[in-house]
Amino acid sequence: TDKAIAHFQRSASLAAECKDLERLCRSQYLLMMIVSDRSGPDAVAPLLAEVRLSATKLGDPHTTAALHLHVGEMEGRRGMLRSAERHANLGLEILRTYPNVWLESIAHNLLFALALLGSDFETARERGEMAAALAATAGAAGMHRSTLGNLGNLFYAIGEYERAVGHFEHAL
């Protein structure tokens, strides 16, 4: 984790030096996620302010959508489910005008997780299946595998064991 943080800090520094706002934003929000995982979401307030400023300067809708999705993920980990859902939906709203299948899969996977946490199994199934289909279309193997595994967990939780095993095997 320390090496990853150092690499993303260096990446952000080099991107700022080169005035490459797209790479700067990407480095900053990935750094923000790692620091949040390691030190907790409260530790990333200064990073969040920096990446918001960079994203605003860049004006790229995909970067803005990705930022909303990452903030939504952090909010979800903090138990702030409504805020997480709001950020996921804001990301999806941007992606309606500026499509990106990979980011859409991330958004639906986040909404899938939030529905699972809220025990809304029907919505969870719909979101999970959408996330898996979008991840497969995008060629995002890691996201596809993760979503299939989570669908397996969902089907196990609701007693559909054969479907659960099928999703676990497909994920493997």
CYANA upper distance limits for C-alpha pairs under 8 A (distance plus 0.5 A):
  1 THR  CA      5 ILE  CA      6.63
  1 THR  CA     34 ILE  CA      7.95
  1 THR  CA     38 ARG  CA      8.27
  2 ASP  CA      6 ALA  CA      6.68
  3 LYS  CA      7 HIS  CA      6.57
  4 ALA  CA      8 PHE  CA      6.65
  4 ALA  CA     34 ILE  CA      8.39
  5 ILE  CA      9 GLN  CA      6.54
  5 ILE  CA     31 LEU  CA      6.66
  5 ILE  CA     34 ILE  CA      7.47
  5 ILE  CA     35 VAL  CA      7.83
  6 ALA  CA     10 ARG  CA      6.60
  7 HIS  CA     11 SER  CA      6.48
  8 PHE  CA     12 ALA  CA      6.51
  8 PHE  CA     27 SER  CA      6.00
  8 PHE  CA     28 GLN  CA      7.72
  8 PHE  CA     30 LEU  CA      7.80
  8 PHE  CA     31 LEU  CA      6.11
  9 GLN  CA     13 SER  CA      6.62
  9 GLN  CA     27 SER  CA      7.89
  9 GLN  CA     28 GLN  CA      8.21
  9 GLN  CA     31 LEU  CA      7.55
 10 ARG  CA     14 LEU  CA      6.62
 11 SER  CA     15 ALA  CA      6.57
 11 SER  CA     23 ARG  CA      8.45
 11 SER  CA     24 LEU  CA      7.89
 11 SER  CA     27 SER  CA      6.61
 12 ALA  CA     16 ALA  CA      6.56
 12 ALA  CA     23 ARG  CA      7.79
 12 ALA  CA     24 LEU  CA      5.47
 12 ALA  CA     25 CYS  CA      8.28
 12 ALA  CA     27 SER  CA      5.74
 12 ALA  CA     28 GLN  CA      6.70
 13 SER  CA     17 GLU  CA      6.65
 13 SER  CA     24 LEU  CA      8.24
 14 LEU  CA     18 CYS  CA      6.67
 15 ALA  CA     19 LYS  CA      6.37
 15 ALA  CA     20 ASP  CA      5.50
 15 ALA  CA     21 LEU  CA      7.35
 15 ALA  CA     23 ARG  CA      6.34
 15 ALA  CA     24 LEU  CA      5.49
 16 ALA  CA     20 ASP  CA      6.67
 16 ALA  CA     21 LEU  CA      7.49
 16 ALA  CA     24 LEU  CA      6.57
 20 ASP  CA     24 LEU  CA      6.59
 21 LEU  CA     25 CYS  CA      6.51
 21 LEU  CA     54 SER  CA      7.04
 21 LEU  CA     55 ALA  CA      8.17
 21 LEU  CA     57 LYS  CA      8.23
 21 LEU  CA     58 LEU  CA      6.35
 22 GLU  CA     26 ARG  CA      6.83
 22 GLU  CA     55 ALA  CA      8.45
 22 GLU  CA     58 LEU  CA      7.24
 22 GLU  CA     63 THR  CA      8.04
 23 ARG  CA     27 SER  CA      6.50
 24 LEU  CA     28 GLN  CA      6.51
 24 LEU  CA     54 SER  CA      7.85
 25 CYS  CA     29 TYR  CA      6.61
 25 CYS  CA     51 VAL  CA      6.28
 25 CYS  CA     54 SER  CA      6.47
 25 CYS  CA     55 ALA  CA      6.60
 25 CYS  CA     63 THR  CA      7.79
 26 ARG  CA     30 LEU  CA      6.61
 26 ARG  CA     63 THR  CA      8.12
 27 SER  CA     31 LEU  CA      6.46
 28 GLN  CA     32 MET  CA      6.49
 28 GLN  CA     47 LEU  CA      7.49
 28 GLN  CA     50 GLU  CA      8.20
 28 GLN  CA     51 VAL  CA      6.26
 29 TYR  CA     33 MET  CA      6.74
 29 TYR  CA     47 LEU  CA      8.37
 29 TYR  CA     48 LEU  CA      8.08
 29 TYR  CA     51 VAL  CA      6.88
 29 TYR  CA     67 LEU  CA      7.25
 29 TYR  CA     70 HIS  CA      7.85
 30 LEU  CA     34 ILE  CA      6.90
 31 LEU  CA     35 VAL  CA      6.61
 32 MET  CA     36 SER  CA      6.46
 32 MET  CA     44 VAL  CA      6.45
 32 MET  CA     47 LEU  CA      6.50
 32 MET  CA     48 LEU  CA      7.37
 33 MET  CA     37 ASP  CA      6.65
 33 MET  CA     70 HIS  CA      7.66
 33 MET  CA     74 MET  CA      7.93
 34 ILE  CA     38 ARG  CA      6.65
 35 VAL  CA     39 SER  CA      6.12
 35 VAL  CA     40 GLY  CA      7.51
 35 VAL  CA     41 PRO  CA      8.26
 35 VAL  CA     43 ALA  CA      7.63
 35 VAL  CA     44 VAL  CA      7.09
 36 SER  CA     40 GLY  CA      4.96
 36 SER  CA     41 PRO  CA      5.02
 36 SER  CA     42 ASP  CA      7.96
 36 SER  CA     43 ALA  CA      7.01
 36 SER  CA     44 VAL  CA      6.52
 36 SER  CA     74 MET  CA      7.73
 37 ASP  CA     41 PRO  CA      7.82
 39 SER  CA     43 ALA  CA      6.53
 40 GLY  CA     44 VAL  CA      8.05
 41 PRO  CA     45 ALA  CA      8.02
 41 PRO  CA     74 MET  CA      6.99
 41 PRO  CA     75 GLU  CA      8.40
 41 PRO  CA     78 ARG  CA      7.77
 44 VAL  CA     48 LEU  CA      6.44
 45 ALA  CA     49 ALA  CA      6.80
 46 PRO  CA     50 GLU  CA      6.87
 47 LEU  CA     51 VAL  CA      6.66
 48 LEU  CA     52 ARG  CA      6.53
 49 ALA  CA     53 LEU  CA      6.79
 50 GLU  CA     54 SER  CA      6.72
 51 VAL  CA     55 ALA  CA      6.42
 52 ARG  CA     56 THR  CA      6.55
 52 ARG  CA     67 LEU  CA      8.41
 53 LEU  CA     57 LYS  CA      6.73
 54 SER  CA     58 LEU  CA      6.62
 55 ALA  CA     59 GLY  CA      6.55
 55 ALA  CA     60 ASP  CA      7.59
 55 ALA  CA     63 THR  CA      7.02
 55 ALA  CA     64 THR  CA      6.61
 56 THR  CA     64 THR  CA      8.31
 59 GLY  CA     63 THR  CA      8.45
 59 GLY  CA     64 THR  CA      8.04
 60 ASP  CA     64 THR  CA      6.81
 61 PRO  CA     65 ALA  CA      6.52
 61 PRO  CA     94 ILE  CA      7.07
 61 PRO  CA     95 LEU  CA      8.25
 61 PRO  CA     98 TYR  CA      7.28
 62 HIS  CA     66 ALA  CA      6.53
 62 HIS  CA     94 ILE  CA      8.26
 62 HIS  CA     95 LEU  CA      7.84
 62 HIS  CA     98 TYR  CA      7.68
 62 HIS  CA    100 ASN  CA      7.90
 62 HIS  CA    103 LEU  CA      8.43
 63 THR  CA     67 LEU  CA      6.60
 64 THR  CA     68 HIS  CA      6.82
 64 THR  CA     91 GLY  CA      8.00
 65 ALA  CA     69 LEU  CA      6.79
 65 ALA  CA     90 LEU  CA      7.76
 65 ALA  CA     91 GLY  CA      4.74
 65 ALA  CA     92 LEU  CA      7.75
 65 ALA  CA     94 ILE  CA      6.63
 65 ALA  CA     95 LEU  CA      7.45
 65 ALA  CA    103 LEU  CA      8.14
 66 ALA  CA     70 HIS  CA      6.66
 66 ALA  CA     91 GLY  CA      7.35
 66 ALA  CA    103 LEU  CA      7.19
 67 LEU  CA     71 VAL  CA      6.59
 68 HIS  CA     72 GLY  CA      6.45
 68 HIS  CA     87 HIS  CA      5.56
 68 HIS  CA     88 ALA  CA      6.92
 68 HIS  CA     90 LEU  CA      7.28
 68 HIS  CA     91 GLY  CA      6.01
 69 LEU  CA     73 GLU  CA      6.67
 69 LEU  CA     87 HIS  CA      6.57
 69 LEU  CA     88 ALA  CA      5.80
 69 LEU  CA     91 GLY  CA      6.53
 69 LEU  CA    106 ILE  CA      7.83
 69 LEU  CA    107 ALA  CA      6.72
 69 LEU  CA    110 LEU  CA      8.32
 70 HIS  CA     74 MET  CA      6.81
 71 VAL  CA     75 GLU  CA      6.59
 71 VAL  CA     84 ALA  CA      7.74
 71 VAL  CA     87 HIS  CA      7.34
 72 GLY  CA     76 GLY  CA      6.55
 72 GLY  CA     83 SER  CA      7.31
 72 GLY  CA     84 ALA  CA      4.41
 72 GLY  CA     85 GLU  CA      7.15
 72 GLY  CA     86 ARG  CA      7.99
 72 GLY  CA     87 HIS  CA      5.44
 72 GLY  CA     88 ALA  CA      6.31
 72 GLY  CA    110 LEU  CA      8.23
 73 GLU  CA     77 ARG  CA      6.83
 73 GLU  CA     84 ALA  CA      6.80
 73 GLU  CA    110 LEU  CA      7.23
 74 MET  CA     78 ARG  CA      6.92
 74 MET  CA     84 ALA  CA      8.04
 75 GLU  CA     79 GLY  CA      6.94
 75 GLU  CA     80 MET  CA      5.65
 75 GLU  CA     81 LEU  CA      7.27
 75 GLU  CA     83 SER  CA      6.88
 75 GLU  CA     84 ALA  CA      5.53
 76 GLY  CA     80 MET  CA      5.83
 76 GLY  CA     81 LEU  CA      5.68
 76 GLY  CA     83 SER  CA      8.14
 76 GLY  CA     84 ALA  CA      5.63
 76 GLY  CA    114 LEU  CA      7.78
 80 MET  CA     84 ALA  CA      6.70
 81 LEU  CA     85 GLU  CA      6.56
 81 LEU  CA    114 LEU  CA      7.09
 82 ARG  CA     86 ARG  CA      6.61
 83 SER  CA     87 HIS  CA      6.77
 84 ALA  CA     88 ALA  CA      6.73
 84 ALA  CA    114 LEU  CA      8.46
 85 GLU  CA     89 ASN  CA      6.59
 85 GLU  CA    110 LEU  CA      8.43
 85 GLU  CA    111 LEU  CA      6.95
 85 GLU  CA    114 LEU  CA      7.70
 86 ARG  CA     90 LEU  CA      6.60
 87 HIS  CA     91 GLY  CA      6.66
 88 ALA  CA     92 LEU  CA      6.77
 88 ALA  CA    107 ALA  CA      5.92
 88 ALA  CA    108 HIS  CA      8.33
 88 ALA  CA    110 LEU  CA      7.41
 88 ALA  CA    111 LEU  CA      7.31
 89 ASN  CA     93 GLU  CA      6.52
 89 ASN  CA    107 ALA  CA      8.08
 90 LEU  CA     94 ILE  CA      6.90
 91 GLY  CA     95 LEU  CA      6.80
 91 GLY  CA    107 ALA  CA      7.46
 92 LEU  CA     96 ARG  CA      6.73
 92 LEU  CA    104 GLU  CA      7.01
 92 LEU  CA    107 ALA  CA      7.07
 93 GLU  CA     97 THR  CA      7.79
 94 ILE  CA     98 TYR  CA      6.71
 94 ILE  CA     99 PRO  CA      8.48
 95 LEU  CA     99 PRO  CA      5.09
 95 LEU  CA    100 ASN  CA      6.84
 95 LEU  CA    103 LEU  CA      8.38
 95 LEU  CA    104 GLU  CA      7.51
 99 PRO  CA    104 GLU  CA      8.29
100 ASN  CA    104 GLU  CA      6.65
101 VAL  CA    105 SER  CA      6.66
101 VAL  CA    134 LEU  CA      6.45
101 VAL  CA    135 ALA  CA      7.86
101 VAL  CA    137 THR  CA      7.81
101 VAL  CA    138 ALA  CA      6.26
102 TRP  CA    106 ILE  CA      7.01
102 TRP  CA    134 LEU  CA      7.32
102 TRP  CA    135 ALA  CA      6.67
102 TRP  CA    138 ALA  CA      5.84
102 TRP  CA    140 ALA  CA      7.46
103 LEU  CA    107 ALA  CA      6.74
104 GLU  CA    108 HIS  CA      6.67
104 GLU  CA    131 ALA  CA      8.02
104 GLU  CA    134 LEU  CA      7.50
105 SER  CA    109 ASN  CA      6.49
105 SER  CA    130 MET  CA      7.88
105 SER  CA    131 ALA  CA      5.04
105 SER  CA    132 ALA  CA      7.63
105 SER  CA    133 ALA  CA      8.41
105 SER  CA    134 LEU  CA      5.56
105 SER  CA    135 ALA  CA      5.85
105 SER  CA    143 MET  CA      8.21
106 ILE  CA    110 LEU  CA      6.66
106 ILE  CA    131 ALA  CA      7.49
106 ILE  CA    143 MET  CA      8.04
107 ALA  CA    111 LEU  CA      6.78
107 ALA  CA    131 ALA  CA      8.26
108 HIS  CA    112 PHE  CA      6.39
108 HIS  CA    127 ARG  CA      5.97
108 HIS  CA    128 GLY  CA      7.38
108 HIS  CA    130 MET  CA      7.15
108 HIS  CA    131 ALA  CA      5.48
109 ASN  CA    113 ALA  CA      6.73
109 ASN  CA    127 ARG  CA      7.22
109 ASN  CA    128 GLY  CA      6.63
109 ASN  CA    131 ALA  CA      5.71
109 ASN  CA    132 ALA  CA      8.47
109 ASN  CA    147 THR  CA      7.21
110 LEU  CA    114 LEU  CA      6.76
111 LEU  CA    115 ALA  CA      6.58
111 LEU  CA    124 ALA  CA      8.06
111 LEU  CA    127 ARG  CA      7.00
112 PHE  CA    116 LEU  CA      6.73
112 PHE  CA    123 THR  CA      7.88
112 PHE  CA    124 ALA  CA      5.25
112 PHE  CA    125 ARG  CA      7.85
112 PHE  CA    126 GLU  CA      8.38
112 PHE  CA    127 ARG  CA      5.39
112 PHE  CA    128 GLY  CA      5.75
112 PHE  CA    131 ALA  CA      8.33
113 ALA  CA    117 LEU  CA      6.73
113 ALA  CA    124 ALA  CA      7.66
114 LEU  CA    118 GLY  CA      6.76
114 LEU  CA    124 ALA  CA      8.37
115 ALA  CA    119 SER  CA      6.61
115 ALA  CA    120 ASP  CA      5.57
115 ALA  CA    121 PHE  CA      7.25
115 ALA  CA    123 THR  CA      6.73
115 ALA  CA    124 ALA  CA      5.43
116 LEU  CA    120 ASP  CA      6.44
116 LEU  CA    121 PHE  CA      6.69
116 LEU  CA    124 ALA  CA      6.12
116 LEU  CA    154 LEU  CA      7.94
120 ASP  CA    124 ALA  CA      6.56
121 PHE  CA    125 ARG  CA      6.52
121 PHE  CA    154 LEU  CA      7.86
121 PHE  CA    158 ILE  CA      8.46
122 GLU  CA    126 GLU  CA      6.90
123 THR  CA    127 ARG  CA      6.56
124 ALA  CA    128 GLY  CA      6.29
124 ALA  CA    154 LEU  CA      8.36
125 ARG  CA    129 GLU  CA      6.50
125 ARG  CA    151 LEU  CA      7.60
125 ARG  CA    154 LEU  CA      7.98
126 GLU  CA    130 MET  CA      6.66
127 ARG  CA    131 ALA  CA      6.49
128 GLY  CA    132 ALA  CA      6.59
128 GLY  CA    147 THR  CA      6.85
128 GLY  CA    148 LEU  CA      8.34
128 GLY  CA    150 ASN  CA      8.20
128 GLY  CA    151 LEU  CA      6.73
129 GLU  CA    133 ALA  CA      6.64
129 GLU  CA    151 LEU  CA      8.19
130 MET  CA    134 LEU  CA      6.60
131 ALA  CA    135 ALA  CA      6.49
131 ALA  CA    144 HIS  CA      8.12
131 ALA  CA    147 THR  CA      7.21
132 ALA  CA    136 ALA  CA      6.61
132 ALA  CA    143 MET  CA      8.08
132 ALA  CA    144 HIS  CA      5.71
132 ALA  CA    147 THR  CA      6.09
132 ALA  CA    148 LEU  CA      6.97
133 ALA  CA    137 THR  CA      6.69
133 ALA  CA    144 HIS  CA      8.32
134 LEU  CA    138 ALA  CA      6.56
135 ALA  CA    139 GLY  CA      6.53
135 ALA  CA    140 ALA  CA      5.56
135 ALA  CA    141 ALA  CA      7.54
135 ALA  CA    143 MET  CA      6.44
135 ALA  CA    144 HIS  CA      5.51
136 ALA  CA    140 ALA  CA      6.68
136 ALA  CA    141 ALA  CA      7.46
136 ALA  CA    144 HIS  CA      6.41
140 ALA  CA    144 HIS  CA      6.55
141 ALA  CA    145 ARG  CA      6.48
142 GLY  CA    146 SER  CA      6.62
143 MET  CA    147 THR  CA      6.53
144 HIS  CA    148 LEU  CA      6.61
144 HIS  CA    171 ALA  CA      8.09
145 ARG  CA    149 GLY  CA      6.67
145 ARG  CA    170 HIS  CA      8.33
145 ARG  CA    171 ALA  CA      5.13
145 ARG  CA    172 LEU  CA      7.77
146 SER  CA    150 ASN  CA      6.70
146 SER  CA    171 ALA  CA      7.69
147 THR  CA    151 LEU  CA      6.56
148 LEU  CA    152 GLY  CA      6.69
148 LEU  CA    167 HIS  CA      5.98
148 LEU  CA    168 PHE  CA      7.19
148 LEU  CA    170 HIS  CA      7.54
148 LEU  CA    171 ALA  CA      5.83
149 GLY  CA    153 ASN  CA      6.86
149 GLY  CA    167 HIS  CA      6.78
149 GLY  CA    168 PHE  CA      5.88
149 GLY  CA    171 ALA  CA      6.19
150 ASN  CA    154 LEU  CA      6.70
151 LEU  CA    155 PHE  CA      6.68
151 LEU  CA    164 ALA  CA      7.61
151 LEU  CA    167 HIS  CA      7.05
152 GLY  CA    156 TYR  CA      6.57
152 GLY  CA    163 ARG  CA      7.50
152 GLY  CA    164 ALA  CA      4.53
152 GLY  CA    165 VAL  CA      7.06
152 GLY  CA    166 GLY  CA      7.99
152 GLY  CA    167 HIS  CA      5.44
152 GLY  CA    168 PHE  CA      5.97
153 ASN  CA    157 ALA  CA      6.60
153 ASN  CA    164 ALA  CA      7.05
154 LEU  CA    158 ILE  CA      6.90
154 LEU  CA    164 ALA  CA      7.92
155 PHE  CA    159 GLY  CA      6.63
155 PHE  CA    160 GLU  CA      5.42
155 PHE  CA    161 TYR  CA      6.89
155 PHE  CA    163 ARG  CA      6.74
155 PHE  CA    164 ALA  CA      5.36
156 TYR  CA    160 GLU  CA      6.13
156 TYR  CA    161 TYR  CA      5.77
156 TYR  CA    163 ARG  CA      8.38
156 TYR  CA    164 ALA  CA      5.74
160 GLU  CA    164 ALA  CA      6.71
161 TYR  CA    165 VAL  CA      6.63
162 GLU  CA    166 GLY  CA      6.66
163 ARG  CA    167 HIS  CA      6.70
164 ALA  CA    168 PHE  CA      6.68
165 VAL  CA    169 GLU  CA      6.54
166 GLY  CA    170 HIS  CA      6.59
167 HIS  CA    171 ALA  CA      6.52
168 PHE  CA    172 LEU  CA      6.79
